[in-house]
């Protein structure tokens, strides 16, 4: 019994000493991460020193190479061999690897990563440098991404594809999906919680792990029970790359939003005016956007008004062939080619977001007038249909549509890989 008590006491003292040693041992210093150097060795081969660096903003490539151990003459000689390199277009942050045959020798190999899939190797033999370019192969597959809207398209894409696509690729896919539907759906105001989407797209992966999204092959949106499919189809006579399930072009007379980055702060209807106070009829839609964001004409037309519009601030009005007039208010400035009588094209930049007139912050006020009266843009533009596929192409379209939409029959949340090549 006494022996057991003694053992317990000894164990307790040892444990206390171990904890104290950890508690009062100073932490190791953080390693210097830029630039990094690695010494590699293998049996029966010489040691190599690799130095990883990046080009600083405003820094010359010669300066970086000298930092990596090359003399001024060596650096100049190496760059003379880089005949495919345009010194006027070298991006800051470009990764550079400098290789030496041993820890104390002069560098003999340099690799410049000109792009995700493009490397420039500079190798020295004696006093001569030789440059060779290498293009890294991308692996391409086809994926289906499905999600459910809780707040907006970006959040839905993030939650459904977080484990399979990096943030830039998720954002790229959301933008591409919005572009496919930009004549039918305003992704900033038409989506409701519970709406669902599925999209078939090409995905390419570089050897470095970088991911980019290729063309969208098809998509479907369930907007509060209203399903809108979009199928990629090459028509010989109808403009636009995508057609709905009935064969009508997704490209129509009007865009559904005058801004590329669509975010609305106020909708059509009664609201309390932020400056004048009181409840007033808000005869349009406000798009909150950064100062200077480009404003697009939603359709072809003629500029009929440009100038100061009191509460509207700098205002622009465009008359369209069907008699509609669109009005854009609180502008900071106009595009250089815009004047009364100018012809504008659908999607062309006509002005820039500002905060002129009765405005509490930068945003675009957008109105649609029909026969001189303001109408809710959502309703006025809802009859925005595209041209149908001609009868001569209908059978080919039907075959492609049925095959592709069969892939989307099963509701999906997440990412599914379909094929690789």
C-alpha positions in Angstrom: 0.0 0.0 0.0 2.8 2.4 1.0 4.7 1.5 -2.2 1.7 2.4 -4.3 1.4 5.8 -2.7 5.1 6.5 -3.3 4.8 5.5 -7.0 1.8 7.8 -7.4 3.8 10.7 -5.8 6.7 10.1 -8.2 4.5 10.0 -11.3 2.8 13.2 -10.2 6.2 15.0 -9.8 7.3 13.8 -13.3 4.1 15.0 -14.9 4.4 18.4 -13.2 8.0 18.7 -14.5 6.9 17.9 -18.0 4.1 20.4 -18.0 6.4 23.1 -16.6 8.9 22.4 -19.3 6.3 22.9 -22.0 4.7 25.9 -20.3 7.9 27.9 -20.0 9.8 26.8 -23.2 9.9 29.8 -25.6 8.2 29.3 -28.9 10.2 28.6 -32.1 10.6 31.7 -34.3 8.4 31.9 -37.4 10.3 30.9 -40.6 11.0 33.5 -43.3 8.6 32.6 -46.0 9.7 35.0 -48.8 11.8 34.1 -50.6 12.1 30.4 -49.7 15.1 28.2 -50.2 15.2 24.4 -50.3 18.2 22.2 -50.4 17.5 18.8 -52.2 19.7 15.7 -52.1 19.4 12.3 -53.6 21.7 9.3 -53.6 24.4 9.4 -56.3 23.2 12.9 -57.5 24.5 16.4 -56.6 22.7 18.6 -54.2 20.4 21.3 -55.7 19.4 24.6 -54.1 15.9 25.9 -55.1 14.9 29.4 -54.4 11.2 30.4 -54.7 10.4 34.0 -55.1 7.8 36.4 -56.6 8.2 39.6 -58.5 7.3 42.6 -56.4 5.1 45.5 -57.5 7.3 48.0 -59.4 10.3 45.6 -59.2 12.5 44.8 -62.2 13.1 41.2 -63.2 16.8 41.9 -63.2 16.5 43.0 -59.5 14.8 39.8 -58.6 17.4 37.6 -60.3 20.2 39.5 -58.6 18.5 38.9 -55.3 18.5 35.2 -56.3 22.3 35.1 -56.7 22.9 36.1 -60.3 25.3 38.9 -61.2 24.1 41.8 -63.3 25.7 40.4 -66.5 24.2 36.9 -65.8 20.7 38.3 -65.2 20.9 40.4 -68.4 22.2 37.3 -70.4 19.3 35.2 -69.1 16.7 37.7 -70.0 18.1 38.1 -73.5 17.3 34.4 -74.0 13.7 35.0 -72.9 12.6 36.0 -76.4 8.9 35.1 -75.7 8.8 37.4 -72.7 7.3 40.9 -73.2 9.0 43.1 -70.5 6.1 45.6 -70.7 3.6 43.0 -69.6 5.2 41.2 -66.6 2.6 41.0 -63.8 3.5 41.7 -60.2 3.4 38.5 -58.2 4.8 36.3 -61.0 6.3 33.2 -59.4 10.0 32.6 -60.2 12.1 29.6 -59.3 15.9 29.9 -59.3 17.9 26.6 -59.3 21.6 26.1 -58.4 23.6 22.9 -58.6 24.8 23.3 -55.0 24.3 25.6 -52.1 27.3 27.8 -53.0 27.2 27.8 -56.8 25.9 30.4 -59.3 22.3 29.7 -60.4 22.1 27.8 -63.7 18.3 27.4 -64.2 15.4 29.9 -63.9 11.7 29.1 -64.4 9.3 32.0 -64.9 5.6 31.2 -64.5 4.1 33.4 -67.2 0.6 32.1 -66.7 -1.2 29.2 -64.9 -0.4 26.9 -67.8 2.7 28.5 -69.3 6.3 28.2 -68.0 9.5 29.8 -69.4 12.6 27.8 -68.6 16.0 29.6 -68.9 19.0 27.2 -68.7 22.7 28.1 -68.8 25.4 26.0 -70.5 28.8 27.6 -70.0 28.4 31.3 -70.7 25.3 30.9 -72.8 21.6 31.0 -71.7 18.9 29.2 -73.7 15.1 29.7 -73.2 12.4 27.1 -73.8 8.7 27.5 -73.2 6.5 24.8 -71.7 2.7 24.7 -71.9 1.1 22.6 -69.1 -1.9 20.4 -70.1 -5.3 21.0 -68.6 -7.6 18.2 -67.8 -11.2 18.9 -68.8 -14.4 17.2 -67.5 -18.1 18.0 -67.4 -19.8 18.6 -64.1 -23.4 19.2 -62.9 -23.8 21.7 -60.0 -27.1 22.0 -58.2 -28.2 24.2 -55.4 -31.0 25.8 -53.5 -31.3 29.6 -53.0 -31.5 30.8 -49.4 -30.4 34.4 -49.9 -28.8 34.9 -53.3 -27.1 33.1 -56.2 -23.6 33.5 -54.8 -24.4 32.0 -51.5 -26.2 29.1 -53.1 -23.3 28.4 -55.4 -20.8 28.6 -52.5 -22.8 26.2 -50.3 -23.3 23.7 -53.1 -19.8 23.7 -54.6 -17.6 24.6 -51.7 -15.9 21.2 -51.6 -15.3 20.8 -55.4 -14.6 24.3 -56.8 -12.3 27.0 -55.4 -13.9 30.5 -54.7 -12.9 32.1 -58.1 -14.4 29.2 -60.0 -17.6 29.3 -58.0 -17.9 33.0 -58.7 -17.1 32.5 -62.4 -19.9 29.9 -62.6 -22.4 32.1 -60.9 -21.5 35.0 -63.3 -21.8 32.7 -66.3 -25.2 31.4 -65.1 -26.4 35.0 -64.6 -25.3 35.8 -68.1 -27.2 32.9 -69.7 -30.4 34.1 -68.0 -29.8 37.9 -68.2 -32.7 38.3 -70.7 -35.2 36.3 -68.5 -34.1 36.6 -64.9 -32.6 39.4 -62.8 -30.6 37.3 -60.3 -30.6 40.2 -57.7 -34.4 40.6 -57.5 -36.2 37.6 -59.0 -34.8 34.8 -56.9 -36.7 33.7 -53.8 -35.7 31.5 -50.9 -36.3 27.9 -52.0 -35.7 28.4 -55.7 -33.5 25.8 -57.2 -30.9 25.6 -60.0 -28.9 23.0 -61.8 -26.2 23.8 -64.4 -24.0 21.6 -66.6 -20.6 23.2 -67.3 -17.1 22.3 -68.5 -14.4 22.4 -65.8 -10.6 22.5 -66.6 -8.0 21.7 -64.0 -4.3 22.7 -64.4 -1.4 20.6 -63.1 -0.9 23.3 -60.5 -4.5 22.6 -59.2 -5.9 25.8 -60.6 -9.5 25.5 -61.8 -11.4 27.4 -64.5 -14.9 27.1 -65.8 -15.5 26.7 -69.5 -18.7 27.0 -71.4 -22.1 26.3 -69.8 -23.8 23.5 -71.7 -27.3 23.7 -70.1 -29.1 24.9 -67.0 -32.4 24.9 -65.4 -34.0 27.2 -62.9 -37.1 26.6 -60.8 -38.4 30.0 -59.8 -41.2 29.5 -57.3 -42.6 26.7 -59.5 -41.9 28.3 -62.8 -39.2 26.3 -64.6 -36.9 27.9 -67.2 -34.5 25.7 -69.0 -31.6 26.9 -71.1 -29.9 24.7 -73.7 -26.8 25.6 -75.7 -27.6 25.2 -79.4 -25.9 26.6 -82.5 -28.6 27.9 -84.8 -27.7 29.0 -88.3 -30.3 31.7 -88.4 -31.3 32.9 -84.8 -28.8 34.9 -82.7 -27.9 33.8 -79.2 -26.2 30.7 -77.9 -29.0 29.4 -75.6 -32.6 28.5 -76.1 -35.4 27.7 -73.6 -37.2 24.4 -73.5 -39.7 25.5 -76.1 -37.0 26.5 -78.6 -37.2 30.3 -78.1 -33.9 32.2 -77.9 -32.8 33.3 -74.4 -31.6 36.4 -76.1 -34.4 39.0 -76.4 -35.1 42.7 -77.1 -34.3 43.8 -73.5 -31.8 42.9 -70.8 -33.5 42.4 -67.4 -31.0 44.6 -65.6 -29.0 47.7 -66.5 -26.0 46.8 -64.4 -23.6 43.8 -64.7 -23.3 43.5 -61.0 -26.9 43.4 -59.9 -27.9 44.3 -56.4 -31.1 46.1 -55.5 -31.7 48.3 -52.5 -35.3 49.3 -53.2 -38.1 47.9 -55.4 -41.1 49.4 -57.3 -43.9 50.5 -55.0 -44.6 52.7 -51.9 -41.7 53.5 -49.6 -40.5 56.2 -47.2 -38.4 58.6 -49.2 -34.9 58.7 -47.7 -34.5 62.5 -48.0 -37.9 64.1 -48.3 -39.6 61.8 -45.8 -43.2 60.5 -46.0 -44.5 57.5 -48.0 -44.2 58.2 -51.7 -44.7 56.0 -54.8 -41.2 54.9 -55.9 -41.7 54.6 -59.6 -38.7 52.5 -60.5 -36.0 50.2 -59.0 -32.8 51.2 -57.2 -29.7 49.3 -57.9 -27.1 49.8 -55.2 -23.6 49.8 -56.8 -20.2 51.3 -56.3 -19.6 54.8 -57.6 -18.5 54.6 -61.3 -20.0 51.2 -62.0 -20.9 51.1 -65.8 -24.6 51.5 -66.7 -25.8 49.5 -69.7 -28.7 50.3 -72.1 -31.1 47.5 -71.7 -32.1 47.6 -75.4 -31.4 49.3 -78.7 -32.7 52.9 -78.9 -32.2 56.6 -79.3 -31.1 59.0 -76.6 -33.9 61.6 -76.1 -32.8 63.2 -72.9 -29.4 63.9 -71.3 -28.7 66.4 -68.5 -29.9 67.6 -65.1 -33.2 66.3 -63.9 -33.7 67.9 -60.4 -34.3 65.0 -58.0 -33.0 62.5 -60.6 -29.6 64.4 -60.7 -27.9 63.6 -63.9 -30.4 61.7 -65.9 -30.5 59.8 -69.2 -33.6 58.7 -71.2 -33.6 56.3 -74.1 -36.5 55.6 -76.5 -36.8 52.1 -77.8 -38.4 50.8 -81.1 -41.5 49.5 -79.3 -42.3 52.9 -77.8 -40.8 52.1 -74.4 -38.6 54.7 -72.7 -36.0 53.7 -70.1 -34.8 56.3 -67.6 -31.5 56.2 -65.7 -31.0 58.6 -62.7 -28.4 59.8 -60.2 -25.6 59.3 -62.7 -22.0 60.5 -62.0 -21.3 61.0 -65.7 -22.1 59.9 -69.2 -20.2 57.7 -71.7 -18.1 59.9 -74.0 -20.2 59.0 -77.1 -23.6 59.8 -75.5 -25.6 62.9 -76.7 -29.2 63.6 -77.6 -30.0 61.8 -80.8 -27.2 59.2 -80.4 -28.1 55.6 -81.3 -27.3 53.1 -78.5 -27.1 49.3 -78.6 -28.4 46.8 -76.2 -25.8 46.1 -73.5 -23.7 49.2 -74.5 -22.3 51.4 -71.8 -24.1 54.7 -71.7 -23.3 56.2 -68.2 -21.8 55.5 -64.8 -23.4 55.1 -61.3 -23.3 58.2 -59.1 -25.1 59.9 -56.3 -26.4 63.2 -57.9 -29.8 64.7 -57.2 -31.8 63.5 -54.2 -29.6 60.6 -53.3 -28.1 59.4 -50.0 -25.4 57.2 -51.6 -24.2 55.9 -54.9 -26.9 53.9 -56.8 -28.7 53.7 -60.1 -32.4 54.6 -60.2 -34.0 52.8 -63.2 -37.5 53.3 -64.7 -39.5 52.0 -67.6 -42.1 54.2 -69.1 -44.9 52.9 -71.4 -46.9 55.5 -73.2 -45.4 58.1 -70.9 -46.3 56.4 -67.7 -44.0 54.7 -65.2 -44.5 50.9 -65.0 -43.0 48.4 -62.7 -39.9 47.3 -64.7 -40.4 43.7 -63.6 -43.9 43.6 -65.2 -43.1 45.8 -68.2 -40.1 43.6 -69.2 -41.8 40.3 -68.4 -43.1 39.9 -72.0 -39.6 39.8 -73.2 -39.4 36.8 -75.5 -36.8 35.7 -78.0 -37.1 34.4 -81.5 -38.1 30.8 -82.0 -35.9 28.2 -83.7 -36.9 27.7 -87.3 -38.8 24.6 -88.2 -35.9 23.2 -90.2 -33.8 23.1 -87.0 -36.5 22.0 -84.5 -35.8 18.2 -84.7 -32.1 18.7 -84.1 -32.8 21.0 -81.2 -35.4 18.6 -79.7 -32.9 15.7 -79.8 -30.2 17.7 -78.0 -32.6 19.2 -75.5 -34.1 15.8 -74.5 -30.7 14.2 -74.1 -29.3 17.1 -72.0 -32.4 17.6 -69.8 -32.5 13.9 -69.0 -29.3 14.5 -67.1 -31.1 17.1 -65.0 -34.1 15.0 -64.2 -32.9 14.2 -60.7 -32.8 17.2 -58.3 -29.2 17.8 -57.1 -27.5 19.7 -54.4 -23.7 19.7 -54.9 -21.4 18.7 -57.7 -21.5 15.6 -59.8 -18.8 14.7 -62.4 -20.2 13.5 -65.7 -17.3 12.9 -68.0 -13.6 13.6 -68.5 -11.4 14.0 -71.6 
